[in-house]
């Protein structure tokens, strides 16, 4: 009996560890959180351990893009992907209706611009640098990753990889070092997309801060490498507006804005279902109203909850509670291993303290 319980706990903990490892490997995307200490982030897809069902990102798609690590000096360009397949992937994402339309419009603009050049017609220089604004967990990094592949498919970028940094990846602590640090990151990103998360942090610490040096170095690099480098900056809406308007150079180079709205409750339910399906679970039908209520309440603070990131956390917590629940049973069926119940969605109720004195206990 004890051996059976231990085996159940071991299997469930293995699943949790595998999912956690997968998420940590993909933590660079804005959808799932960040490691602000890293200079550049590994933006490739983690490979699930043998025998473990692949767990996709929150949108149910997996990036085909190769990982870019800080130590990589040279990357071989992968062959361009079929643009129609990339568009199919774009439209398979949950939500993001406005973003999808903007990306589709940009694809069409680039394609027509190329056709005009082929027919010796006048063309305008396209500024492909973009500003992504929205709360955490709304898919900004995931779309940036897709855009690098789209630009590669369209022949705009030679490699189509993505390098992700934040302030700590660009700014050094001493005079003169920031320009070198920023230039090194730019070199890694050439041929692809440089994605700067929380970019507003470069300009919010005063004129004497080294962040200004990073901005100036970046602007020069965008001009010098305008034919093979796209820069996407991301962050909260108001702060990103302030960032772009803090410098005339930034205003002239960043004129494409994509706003990423918070997810609706229905969209977050779909994200939860997708996580269940891909990881070999299913939510008990009677628990759907409970989950919708939890999502509605938690997402009132979308910044704190994290949109899709919050859904991921709810799912992983439910899996952990299910493991605790099943470990108490003498035997467990396959269906029970797959089923998440309403009681798995919330922490156990605090049990009343029987030892507490009541009014009757202290009455003489």
Protein Blocks (a to p, Z undefined) as FASTA:
>chain_A
ZZmmmmmmmmmmmmmmmmmmmmmmmmmpmknopcfkbmbdcfbdcdddehiacdddfkop
acfbdcddfklmbdcddddddfklmmmmmmmpggjllmmmmmmmmmmmmmmmmmmmmnop
acddddfbdcdeddehiommmmmmmmmmmmmmnomamnlpacdddfklmpccbehklmmm
mmmmmmmmgoiacddehklmmmmnojkbmklmmmmmmmmmmmmmmmmcccdddddfklmm
mmmmmpfklmmmmmcdcddddddfklmmmmmmmmmmmnopacdfklmmmmmmmmmmmmmm
mmlnopmmmmmmmmmmmmmmmmmmmmmpmbdcfklmmpccfklmpccdddddfkbccfkl
mpZZ
